[in-house]
């Protein structure tokens, strides 16, 4: 800028009369307005909108009414509005519209499950003025939380074992739960006429939605009826009932060997035979009067007599009864006389004595538990399928011996 010229212009301006200065100010203002009017206006880009998108339709109806609105360039006097529905070839709206929508917008009825494509195009060239508008529909998800006032317990998962059962229980609400089982059916309200009918029970310590609960001390091969009761935080209650059957216990007993302590004979070995028994099974002999076993003191023989007890109770008796027949000498009694063969009567087992001074017998029994499990809170801590040893010591009379064997417990 020329500083000298600027100073000269200022001096001329100050030297001008007030009237001239006013005239120059008005002239400059008018020139500014004219320049402003002739400047090109800035316009927003064209738009196409829906009053709702996605459109949520209540479950009580299948359609909903919405409106479309748009804006175009001021010089765009007409446009083509097209709306197509998915699965329908013909458009649901195909019309020429002005630069602005009618008051309230262009109405459009949409159907649940359908998708709509709205397009705004130049009326002459049919070129899109805006990007296509995709309108989707959905349902209004209304969730009323009734808690345990209605169904809140999912179907319990029951895993039966031989002497216990494992329950997995889930709820849709945080709840306190109890679990009871009985051999008798409950009433419709989940109670028993006699509370003593409840064979096993469990309960949550804290409210939960996921509960794993064991029911211990059950009988094998037995049908139980259960009741699950849930109480939510609002005091609502719901019950779930059902039944399950525990597995069948099988016990295999093997009389493996006889250890002869004293054969009761001074001049020779005993002429022995034995009866064995397990549980309520029919007794089995090893030898008899006609097929006697010659067994000397201090020796061991192996009868290997076995029993299989299906549906065994939690405890069984294992029995052995041995005979030593001296009647062959014919001194004081004739052959075949003496004690009758063992028939399974338990009182004979523990009897020892002599018959006419020529026949001795000695027997005994042991009681074994065939139901094993851990503490009530963790019955699975102990394997209920196992094998253990047993020994019967018979020694109340002249005939003294021990029977060694094993019993194996399985479930099916």
C-alpha positions, 0 to 999 in steps of 0.5 A: 500500500502507498502510505503517501496516497493513504495520508492524502485520502485521509486529508481529503476526507477530513476536508470534505463537507459533512454533507459530502461525507454522509452521501459517501456513507450511504453510497457504500452501504447500498453497494454492500447490500447489492453485493450481498444480494448478488452472492450465490446462496448456500443450500443444504443437501437434499434429504429423504426421511421417515418419521420412524425407522425402524418401525416398531409394531405392537404384537396386537397388530400387523401394520403401522402408519408412518410419514415420509418427508424430503427436501430438494434444491430450490430450483427443483420444482418437481421430483418422483417419489417411489416406495417398494415393498420387499416381496412385492414387484409393484411399488406401493407409492409411485408419484410426482411430488413437489419440492416439499411434502404435504402438511404432516408428511407423505403417509405410508402404511408398513407391514411387520416383517417387510422391508421398504425402499424409498427413492427420490429422483429427478422427474425428468432424468430419473436420476437419484436426488438422495441415497435410497432410504431403507425402512425396516420393521420389528416388534415391540419387545414387551417383557413383564417380569412376573418373577416366580409368580409364574414359571421361573424354574427350568426343568431340573436335570437329575443324574441318578446314582446308586445311593444318591442323586445329583440335581442341577436346577436353574431359574430365570430369577434369583431365588432361594430354593429347597429340594425334597425327595420321597418314596411317596408322591407329594400332594398337588401343592408339593407337600407330603401328608406325613413330613416323615415321608421325606427321605432326603432334602437340601436347600440353598444357602444364598439366593441363586439362579444356578444350583447344583444339589446332591441328595444323599443316603438314598436306596438303590433301584428305588423310585423317588418323587421330588419337589423343587420349591423356589422363592424369589426376592418378592416372596413369590413361590413356584414349585416343580415336581418329578421323579427319578429312579436310582441305579441297581446295585450288584454285588459279586461275592467270591469265597476265594480260600479256606485257611485251615487252622485246626482240622480237629483230627488227631490221627489224620486230616479232616474230611470236610465239606462246607456251605457258603452263603451271601445275602439272601441267595440260596446257599452253595455247597463245596463238597458233601458227605460223599465228596469230602475234602481232605484238608490238613491243619496249616494248609490253604485250599481254594473253593472259589465259590461265587455269588451274584446279588442283583438289587443288593441292599446296603448291607449283606451277610456273608456266611460260611459253615464247615463240617468235619465228618469222622463217622468213617471210623464207625466207632460211635456213630454210623456214616451219614448221621449227625447234623443235617445239611445247612439250609441257610438258617442264620442261627446255624451259622454261629453254631459249633458243636459235635454230633455223637462225638464223630462230627464237628461243625463250625460256622460264622458270618460277617456283615459288610456295607456295600453302599459307599459315599462321601459326606452328605454335601459331597457324596461323590467324594467316595467311589460307590463302585469298589472291591473290598476283602472280607475274612470269616473267622470260625473257631468256636469248636474243635474245627477252626478255620478262616475263609478269605474272599472279596466282594465287588460292588457295581451299579447299572 
